[in-house]
Amino acid sequence: MPRIEQFRRALKVLSDHASNLLLERRVRQQLASAAPATAQGYDAVIYFADDVASAYQVRQWFGPMSRLARTHPVAVLCHRPSTAAALLKDAPLPVYLATGITQVEDFVRTRGTRVVFYVNNNQANFTVLRLTSPIHIHLSHGESDKISMASNQLKAYDHCFIAGEASRRRIEAAVRHLRPGSLVEIGRPQLDDFVEGTDGDVLKGRTGTTRRATVLYAPTWEGDRPAMAYGSLVSHGPALVEAILASSEYRLVFRPHPRSGTRLAAHGQAVDRIAAMIRAAAKAQPDAGHYVDDRPDFAESFTEADVCICDISAMAMDWLPRGKPLLVTLPADAGAAVDRNGIAGVVPLLDAGDSGNIVQVLHDLEAAPVSQEQLDLVHRIFGDTAPYASTRRFISAFERALAEAGL
């Protein structure tokens, strides 16, 4: 390699390192300003090592963790300064930064932390798992039929809090030699976020601008490998959106996955194209009410929608308890792992070739009642979905884990 190129690379490494140090210093100052005035103990922390694009995985646990924090203080412990800064903007829980395992260990020791929660299987989790004093509990950041939901990595945790029977069957069928009792069914505590957010006008949001039926299109990202290629942005999205926008019957809310385009540029480009189509339609017909939902919380768009179109993802599962029409896209990539014994075997599927005919598909979907199979699937996936039933199971499972460990 020419010396000049070596020099440029070395200079870039030094520049990046200096930038990271400045960012970390600035973020630590922000966190210190927002921290409680006196040192506080935390019974539990959510340890999160991922980047800003994945911060939604923590955010969707803000509601359940806030309810747990009423009796057991909870904090968020981030590995990356940029993620800590992003979460600090809207976190209802205290946020801290620990860029190395020694800092994590000091935090756990000095704050009396008894439980460490994890919302994914980031490799950095397994450094923290060396700590023997706290209980380590894995939380899925969403229940779905994606192949990633059954991982051998789940063996590393003391407990895995899962949604229900469907999750248990999926994991036990795929993962050998699981420790008996490690899987704990808690339902979906996030469903109770809707209970707390539906007082009075039921989050009307922008629904007052139109009498059209609201269609929520919420595609997932492209996935990290062919078996995870569930995203419909490229295969279904443009034709589907164009047809809905051309209809006078429907109002479209588009909510792309935060990680769209992080691996395949075409998916990010599809988001930009669809967003531009929606902006143009909203400008031409302001009363139609079309918009792109980029809010951290999806509760409002969920509450507004009459019909949901999404991919094989947690969005599909979370929609099921609403008892409203659901249309799931059939992955166009032949390598995508589709479980025909799961949601794809129960709800109507949309082939990519039918995307341009989506208005007629929606007519047919709305004309038929939601199937009993779809309604029954809710109990198989989440168990009891009565208000706060999942929250009670979550908190009880947490307290039981403490009692079993003698903590």
KELO-837307 format. One line per field, with one value per residue (C-alpha): y, z, x; residue number from 1; residue in three letters. Coordinates in nm, 4 decimals. Last residue first. Example, Ala and Ser with C-alpha at 12.3 -4.5 7.8 and 13.67 -1.06 7.14 Angstrom:
yy = [-0.1060,-0.4500];
zz = [0.7140,0.7800];
xx = [1.3670,1.2300];
n = [2,1];
res = [Ser,Ala];
# end
This chain:
yy = [-1.1619,-1.5266,-1.6367,-1.7920,-1.4788,-1.2454,-1.4582,-1.4636,-1.0844,-1.0494,-1.3137,-1.1331,-0.8020,-0.9521,-1.1474,-0.8353,-0.6351,-0.9066,-0.9006,-0.5190,-0.4952,-0.8428,-1.0018,-1.3452,-1.5688,-1.3798,-1.6029,-1.8854,-1.6419,-1.4115,-1.7029,-1.7711,-1.4394,-1.5223,-1.8693,-1.7177,-1.5246,-1.1459,-1.0897,-1.0648,-0.7434,-0.5635,-0.8129,-0.8211,-0.4419,-0.4366,-0.6796,-0.4611,-0.1597,-0.3615,-0.4450,-0.2961,-0.5170,-0.8372,-0.9435,-0.9044,-1.1670,-1.0510,-1.3078,-1.3450,-1.4483,-1.8046,-2.0014,-1.6983,-1.6336,-1.9568,-2.3126,-2.1948,-2.0710,-1.8724,-1.8729,-1.6192,-1.7746,-1.7446,-1.3666,-1.2210,-1.2515,-1.2894,-0.9681,-0.9876,-0.8379,-0.7700,-0.6736,-0.5712,-0.7764,-0.5365,-0.8352,-0.9218,-0.5902,-0.6704,-0.9955,-0.8263,-0.5513,-0.8174,-0.9272,-1.1248,-0.8161,-0.5447,-0.4187,-0.3026,-0.2000,0.0463,0.2522,0.5405,0.3379,0.1810,0.5211,0.6583,0.3671,0.3527,0.5317,0.6814,0.9001,0.8634,0.8179,0.9181,1.0892,1.0700,1.2879,1.3013,1.6631,1.7926,1.6448,1.7650,1.8341,1.5068,1.3192,1.4761,1.4018,1.0437,0.9859,1.1377,0.9047,0.6098,0.7036,0.7710,0.4405,0.2605,0.4155,0.2804,-0.0619,-0.0435,0.0444,-0.3035,-0.3379,-0.0255,0.0392,-0.0027,-0.0079,0.2232,0.0072,0.2049,0.3563,0.4715,0.5965,0.5913,0.7266,0.5216,0.5568,0.8181,0.5752,0.6922,0.7003,0.3363,0.2303,0.4173,0.2762,-0.0852,-0.0404,0.1269,-0.1138,-0.4682,-0.5944,-0.3075,-0.2275,-0.5813,-0.6850,-1.0529,-1.1314,-1.3047,-1.6351,-1.4332,-1.2654,-0.9514,-0.8492,-0.6191,-0.4058,-0.4497,-0.2966,-0.0917,0.0103,0.1435,0.1863,0.4424,0.4280,0.7657,1.0112,1.2637,1.5427,1.4404,1.1303,1.3295,1.2373,1.0803,0.9305,0.7677,1.0924,1.0403,0.7903,0.5622,0.5898,0.3895,0.0957,0.1228,0.0912,-0.2201,-0.4051,-0.3430,-0.6031,-0.8807,-1.2181,-1.3171,-1.6751,-1.7785,-1.9912,-2.0937,-2.3497,-2.6528,-2.5557,-2.5761,-2.8838,-2.8345,-2.5174,-2.5516,-2.7235,-2.5750,-2.2238,-2.2402,-2.4203,-2.1650,-1.8745,-2.0117,-2.0815,-1.7296,-1.3998,-1.4912,-1.3866,-1.5727,-1.6604,-1.7223,-1.6187,-1.7964,-2.0609,-1.7950,-1.7809,-2.1013,-1.8828,-1.9206,-1.5754,-1.5245,-1.7330,-1.4578,-1.5752,-1.2709,-1.1396,-0.8108,-0.6738,-1.0181,-0.9958,-1.1867,-1.1954,-1.2062,-1.2272,-1.0168,-1.1290,-1.3520,-1.0962,-1.2843,-1.2034,-0.8488,-0.9709,-1.1786,-0.8792,-0.7247,-0.9803,-0.8270,-1.0796,-0.8459,-0.6766,-0.7552,-0.7130,-0.7092,-0.7911,-0.7335,-0.3900,-0.2643,0.0689,0.0442,-0.3138,-0.2997,0.0350,-0.0775,-0.3916,-0.1925,0.0517,-0.2366,-0.3896,-0.0833,0.2046,0.2419,0.5296,0.6015,0.6765,0.7341,0.6081,0.7940,0.7998,1.0635,1.2692,1.0533,0.7699,0.9554,1.0674,0.7143,0.5771,0.8223,0.7446,0.3695,0.1015,0.2119,0.1389,0.2107,0.2400,0.0628,0.1216,-0.1643,-0.0720,0.2013,0.1022,-0.2028,0.0303,0.2375,-0.0831,-0.1908,0.1469,0.1983,-0.1516,-0.0393,0.2220,-0.0367,-0.2137,0.1208,0.2099,-0.0148,0.2653,0.4417,0.1637,-0.1438,-0.2216,-0.1979,-0.3146,-0.2638,-0.2143,-0.3581,-0.3059,0.0383,0.2368,0.6126,0.8557,1.1959,1.4705,1.2226,1.2249,1.4733,1.7010,1.4020,1.2488,1.5668,1.5920,1.2266,1.2922,1.5760,1.3741,1.0717,1.2854,1.4470,1.1062,0.9704,1.2652,1.2176,0.8480,0.9238,1.1780,0.9391,0.6601,0.9035,1.0151,0.6543,0.5892,0.8962,0.8083,0.4537,0.5970,0.8322,0.5463,0.3463,0.0000];
zz = [4.5800,4.6721,4.3138,4.3165,4.4833,4.2242,3.9351,4.1009,4.1234,3.7516,3.6572,3.8696,3.7011,3.3543,3.4410,3.5855,3.2776,3.0540,3.2310,3.2286,3.0148,2.9050,2.6542,2.8197,2.6161,2.3723,2.0687,2.1153,2.2558,1.9532,1.7086,1.8092,1.6534,1.3293,1.3203,1.3898,1.0695,1.0568,0.8822,0.5014,0.3148,0.4516,0.2976,-0.0355,-0.0618,0.0488,-0.2294,-0.4757,-0.3660,-0.3639,-0.7352,-0.7934,-0.5154,-0.6690,-0.8288,-0.4949,-0.3412,-0.0513,0.2167,0.4073,0.7732,0.9056,0.7536,0.7339,1.1051,1.2056,1.0767,0.7306,0.8772,0.5995,0.5829,0.3165,0.0480,-0.2250,-0.1933,-0.2802,0.0788,0.1013,0.2419,0.5394,0.5280,0.8541,0.9066,1.2654,1.5867,1.7668,1.9254,1.5841,1.5270,1.7635,1.5779,1.2382,1.3662,1.5148,1.1626,0.8593,0.6533,0.6953,0.5706,0.8504,0.8218,1.0242,1.1420,1.3901,1.6960,1.5258,1.3944,1.7482,1.9214,1.6825,1.9195,1.7913,1.5440,1.1745,1.0440,0.6784,0.5901,0.3955,0.5388,0.2326,0.3136,0.1798,-0.1684,-0.4041,-0.1236,0.0515,-0.2773,-0.3367,0.0188,-0.0155,-0.3405,-0.1891,0.1116,-0.1247,-0.3163,-0.0023,0.1556,-0.1720,-0.1744,0.1755,0.0582,-0.2520,-0.0338,0.1173,0.4632,0.6529,0.3986,0.6360,0.9960,1.1341,0.9810,0.7523,0.8770,0.5931,0.6822,0.3842,0.3650,0.1575,-0.0535,-0.3087,-0.4679,-0.6482,-0.3192,-0.2572,-0.6037,-0.5805,-0.2346,-0.3443,-0.6602,-0.4690,-0.1725,-0.2995,-0.4058,-0.2940,0.0445,0.1113,0.3807,0.4827,0.3762,0.7013,0.5378,0.2851,0.5552,0.7727,0.7206,0.4578,0.7074,0.8058,0.6247,0.8054,0.5679,0.7830,0.5902,0.7209,0.5942,0.4479,0.6464,0.6541,0.8452,1.1927,1.1814,1.2320,1.5938,1.7296,2.0199,2.1731,2.2357,2.6094,2.7326,2.4852,2.5756,2.8957,2.7351,2.4272,2.6412,2.7883,2.4642,2.5342,2.8134,2.5499,2.7138,3.0066,2.9279,3.1000,2.9139,3.1416,3.3253,3.1952,3.0581,2.6812,2.5447,2.1758,2.0178,1.7164,1.8388,2.1895,2.0438,1.8149,2.0697,2.3398,2.1054,2.0064,2.3707,2.4920,2.4713,2.5935,2.8952,2.8587,3.1896,3.3176,2.9801,2.7665,2.6355,2.4306,2.2010,2.0330,1.8549,1.7774,1.7041,1.4190,1.1883,1.1866,1.3130,1.5356,1.8913,1.9336,2.1196,2.2723,2.6337,2.7699,3.1440,3.3209,3.6998,3.8659,4.0651,3.8117,3.5603,3.2538,3.0792,3.0248,2.7612,2.6047,2.5541,2.3311,2.0620,2.0268,2.1069,2.1526,2.4231,2.7160,3.0812,3.3685,3.7099,4.0651,4.0352,4.3686,4.2198,4.3174,4.1988,3.8787,3.7816,3.8570,3.6458,3.3569,3.3758,3.3793,3.0800,2.8664,2.7123,3.0007,2.9485,3.1601,3.0903,3.3610,3.2553,3.0734,2.7678,2.5068,2.4305,2.6426,2.3955,2.1185,2.3429,2.4809,2.1268,2.0172,2.3259,2.2579,2.5304,2.6828,3.0326,3.0676,3.4238,3.6363,3.9946,4.1254,4.2554,4.0183,3.7935,3.6687,3.5151,3.3538,3.2280,3.0599,2.8846,2.7891,2.6416,2.2868,2.3192,2.3743,2.0399,1.8733,1.9443,1.6559,1.4162,1.7027,1.7389,1.9611,2.3025,2.5188,2.8808,3.0322,3.4009,3.7104,4.0857,4.0415,4.3220,4.3094,4.3564,4.4355,4.1952,3.9559,3.6123,3.3390,3.3754,3.4076,3.0926,2.8932,3.0215,2.9390,2.5907,2.5311,2.6528,2.4446,2.1342,2.1864,2.2362,1.9259,1.7190,1.8410,1.7517,1.4087,1.3424,1.4596,1.2395,0.9476,0.9881,0.9926,0.6726,0.5042,0.6123,0.4801,0.1511,0.1289,0.2065,-0.0906,0.0000];
xx = [-3.2414,-3.2914,-3.2596,-3.6070,-3.7454,-3.5951,-3.7243,-4.0688,-4.0664,-3.9922,-4.2500,-4.5101,-4.4255,-4.4634,-4.7794,-4.9416,-4.8448,-4.9878,-5.3252,-5.3242,-5.6411,-5.7577,-5.5200,-5.4952,-5.2655,-5.0452,-4.9820,-5.2323,-5.4883,-5.4595,-5.4700,-5.8314,-5.9383,-5.7589,-5.9125,-6.2543,-6.2139,-6.2493,-6.5807,-6.5805,-6.6616,-6.3572,-6.1135,-6.2949,-6.2910,-5.9262,-5.8332,-6.0252,-5.8226,-5.4980,-5.5071,-5.1624,-5.0259,-5.1616,-4.8326,-4.6528,-4.8800,-5.0937,-5.1753,-5.5035,-5.4605,-5.4359,-5.1475,-4.9186,-4.9846,-4.8189,-4.8337,-4.7295,-4.4023,-4.2348,-3.8540,-3.7532,-3.5311,-3.7948,-3.7785,-4.1197,-4.2358,-4.6162,-4.7593,-4.9940,-5.3445,-5.5266,-5.8896,-5.9766,-5.9877,-5.7532,-5.5787,-5.4240,-5.2440,-4.9571,-4.8909,-4.8783,-4.6497,-4.4211,-4.3358,-4.4478,-4.5232,-4.7820,-5.1163,-5.3444,-5.7093,-5.9178,-5.6213,-5.6366,-5.5394,-5.2405,-5.1311,-5.1439,-4.9740,-4.6747,-4.4363,-4.1097,-4.3013,-4.2161,-4.5693,-4.5859,-4.9146,-5.2404,-5.5204,-5.7458,-5.8369,-5.5046,-5.5632,-5.2874,-5.0420,-5.1239,-5.0817,-4.7404,-4.6279,-4.7510,-4.5632,-4.2469,-4.2753,-4.3130,-3.9987,-3.7947,-3.8999,-3.8237,-3.4758,-3.4148,-3.5215,-3.3016,-3.0010,-2.9919,-2.8382,-2.9503,-3.2240,-3.5160,-3.3893,-3.6595,-3.9380,-4.1656,-4.4937,-4.7186,-5.0660,-5.2997,-5.6549,-5.8923,-6.2038,-6.0958,-5.8528,-5.5382,-5.3452,-5.4356,-5.3171,-4.9861,-4.9192,-4.9647,-4.7593,-4.4731,-4.4731,-4.5092,-4.1647,-3.9411,-4.0945,-4.2177,-3.9677,-3.9706,-3.6143,-3.5128,-3.4138,-3.2117,-2.9958,-2.9914,-3.3522,-3.5030,-3.6958,-4.0617,-4.3559,-4.6240,-4.9041,-5.1892,-5.5133,-5.7619,-6.1208,-6.2088,-6.4147,-6.1330,-5.9608,-6.0855,-5.8713,-5.5507,-5.4897,-5.8065,-5.6129,-5.9191,-6.1083,-6.1390,-5.8847,-5.7135,-5.3457,-5.3400,-5.5209,-5.2985,-4.9864,-5.1477,-5.0777,-4.7083,-4.7288,-4.7466,-4.8043,-4.5839,-4.4866,-4.1621,-3.9076,-3.6187,-3.8295,-3.6431,-3.2987,-3.3106,-3.1378,-3.2205,-3.3592,-3.5915,-3.9078,-3.8757,-3.8470,-4.1490,-4.3648,-4.2846,-4.3494,-4.6888,-4.7798,-4.7138,-4.5270,-4.1799,-3.9720,-3.6436,-3.4814,-3.1290,-2.9897,-2.7288,-2.9672,-3.1465,-2.8429,-2.9623,-3.2143,-3.5851,-3.7278,-3.4808,-3.7020,-3.9618,-4.3006,-4.3373,-4.3340,-4.1485,-3.8488,-3.8049,-3.7002,-3.4012,-3.3446,-3.0063,-3.0222,-2.7537,-2.4448,-2.2704,-2.1470,-2.0160,-2.3449,-2.2174,-1.9725,-2.2463,-2.4673,-2.2001,-2.2896,-2.6365,-2.9082,-3.2044,-3.4133,-3.1823,-3.2812,-3.0308,-3.1743,-3.0434,-2.8886,-2.7571,-2.6553,-2.2881,-2.2377,-2.4428,-2.2906,-1.9356,-1.9822,-2.1236,-1.8329,-1.5858,-1.7668,-1.7028,-1.8987,-2.1415,-2.3849,-2.6906,-3.0579,-3.3206,-3.6659,-3.9466,-3.7166,-3.8036,-3.4930,-3.2585,-3.3054,-3.1217,-2.8353,-2.7902,-2.7877,-2.5179,-2.3070,-2.3058,-2.3188,-2.6475,-2.7839,-3.1557,-3.2885,-3.5518,-3.6701,-3.8910,-4.2384,-4.3533,-4.0628,-4.2566,-4.5167,-4.2425,-4.0824,-4.4073,-4.4441,-4.0781,-4.0482,-4.1291,-3.8578,-3.5857,-3.6320,-3.7077,-3.3430,-3.2372,-3.1469,-2.9673,-2.7112,-2.7070,-2.5588,-2.8697,-2.8737,-3.2166,-3.1554,-3.3207,-3.3454,-3.1979,-3.0350,-3.0166,-2.7307,-2.8788,-2.9812,-3.1412,-2.9732,-3.0707,-2.7693,-2.5348,-2.6831,-2.6217,-2.2626,-2.2048,-2.3375,-2.0926,-1.7948,-1.8983,-1.9379,-1.5978,-1.4361,-1.6072,-1.4877,-1.1296,-1.1406,-1.2830,-1.0048,-0.7350,-0.8691,-0.9000,-0.5386,-0.4205,-0.6127,-0.4694,-0.1131,-0.1454,-0.2719,0.0270,0.2658,0.1440,0.0000];
n = [407,406,405,404,403,402,401,400,399,398,397,396,395,394,393,392,391,390,389,388,387,386,385,384,383,382,381,380,379,378,377,376,375,374,373,372,371,370,369,368,367,366,365,364,363,362,361,360,359,358,357,356,355,354,353,352,351,350,349,348,347,346,345,344,343,342,341,340,339,338,337,336,335,334,333,332,331,330,329,328,327,326,325,324,323,322,321,320,319,318,317,316,315,314,313,312,311,310,309,308,307,306,305,304,303,302,301,300,299,298,297,296,295,294,293,292,291,290,289,288,287,286,285,284,283,282,281,280,279,278,277,276,275,274,273,272,271,270,269,268,267,266,265,264,263,262,261,260,259,258,257,256,255,254,253,252,251,250,249,248,247,246,245,244,243,242,241,240,239,238,237,236,235,234,233,232,231,230,229,228,227,226,225,224,223,222,221,220,219,218,217,216,215,214,213,212,211,210,209,208,207,206,205,204,203,202,201,200,199,198,197,196,195,194,193,192,191,190,189,188,187,186,185,184,183,182,181,180,179,178,177,176,175,174,173,172,171,170,169,168,167,166,165,164,163,162,161,160,159,158,157,156,155,154,153,152,151,150,149,148,147,146,145,144,143,142,141,140,139,138,137,136,135,134,133,132,131,130,129,128,127,126,125,124,123,122,121,120,119,118,117,116,115,114,113,112,111,110,109,108,107,106,105,104,103,102,101,100,99,98,97,96,95,94,93,92,91,90,89,88,87,86,85,84,83,82,81,80,79,78,77,76,75,74,73,72,71,70,69,68,67,66,65,64,63,62,61,60,59,58,57,56,55,54,53,52,51,50,49,48,47,46,45,44,43,42,41,40,39,38,37,36,35,34,33,32,31,30,29,28,27,26,25,24,23,22,21,20,19,18,17,16,15,14,13,12,11,10,9,8,7,6,5,4,3,2,1];
res = [Leu,Gly,Ala,Glu,Ala,Leu,Ala,Arg,Glu,Phe,Ala,Ser,Ile,Phe,Arg,Arg,Thr,Ser,Ala,Tyr,Pro,Ala,Thr,Asp,Gly,Phe,Ile,Arg,His,Val,Leu,Asp,Leu,Gln,Glu,Gln,Ser,Val,Pro,Ala,Ala,Glu,Leu,Asp,His,Leu,Val,Gln,Val,Ile,Asn,Gly,Ser,Asp,Gly,Ala,Asp,Leu,Leu,Pro,Val,Val,Gly,Ala,Ile,Gly,Asn,Arg,Asp,Val,Ala,Ala,Gly,Ala,Asp,Ala,Pro,Leu,Thr,Val,Leu,Leu,Pro,Lys,Gly,Arg,Pro,Leu,Trp,Asp,Met,Ala,Met,Ala,Ser,Ile,Asp,Cys,Ile,Cys,Val,Asp,Ala,Glu,Thr,Phe,Ser,Glu,Ala,Phe,Asp,Pro,Arg,Asp,Asp,Val,Tyr,His,Gly,Ala,Asp,Pro,Gln,Ala,Lys,Ala,Ala,Ala,Arg,Ile,Met,Ala,Ala,Ile,Arg,Asp,Val,Ala,Gln,Gly,His,Ala,Ala,Leu,Arg,Thr,Gly,Ser,Arg,Pro,His,Pro,Arg,Phe,Val,Leu,Arg,Tyr,Glu,Ser,Ser,Ala,Leu,Ile,Ala,Glu,Val,Leu,Ala,Pro,Gly,His,Ser,Val,Leu,Ser,Gly,Tyr,Ala,Met,Ala,Pro,Arg,Asp,Gly,Glu,Trp,Thr,Pro,Ala,Tyr,Leu,Val,Thr,Ala,Arg,Arg,Thr,Thr,Gly,Thr,Arg,Gly,Lys,Leu,Val,Asp,Gly,Asp,Thr,Gly,Glu,Val,Phe,Asp,Asp,Leu,Gln,Pro,Arg,Gly,Ile,Glu,Val,Leu,Ser,Gly,Pro,Arg,Leu,His,Arg,Val,Ala,Ala,Glu,Ile,Arg,Arg,Arg,Ser,Ala,Glu,Gly,Ala,Ile,Phe,Cys,His,Asp,Tyr,Ala,Lys,Leu,Gln,Asn,Ser,Ala,Met,Ser,Ile,Lys,Asp,Ser,Glu,Gly,His,Ser,Leu,His,Ile,His,Ile,Pro,Ser,Thr,Leu,Arg,Leu,Val,Thr,Phe,Asn,Ala,Gln,Asn,Asn,Asn,Val,Tyr,Phe,Val,Val,Arg,Thr,Gly,Arg,Thr,Arg,Val,Phe,Asp,Glu,Val,Gln,Thr,Ile,Gly,Thr,Ala,Leu,Tyr,Val,Pro,Leu,Pro,Ala,Asp,Lys,Leu,Leu,Ala,Ala,Ala,Thr,Ser,Pro,Arg,His,Cys,Leu,Val,Ala,Val,Pro,His,Thr,Arg,Ala,Leu,Arg,Ser,Met,Pro,Gly,Phe,Trp,Gln,Arg,Val,Gln,Tyr,Ala,Ser,Ala,Val,Asp,Asp,Ala,Phe,Tyr,Ile,Val,Ala,Asp,Tyr,Gly,Gln,Ala,Thr,Ala,Pro,Ala,Ala,Ser,Ala,Leu,Gln,Gln,Arg,Val,Arg,Arg,Glu,Leu,Leu,Leu,Asn,Ser,Ala,His,Asp,Ser,Leu,Val,Lys,Leu,Ala,Arg,Arg,Phe,Gln,Glu,Ile,Arg,Pro,Met];
# end
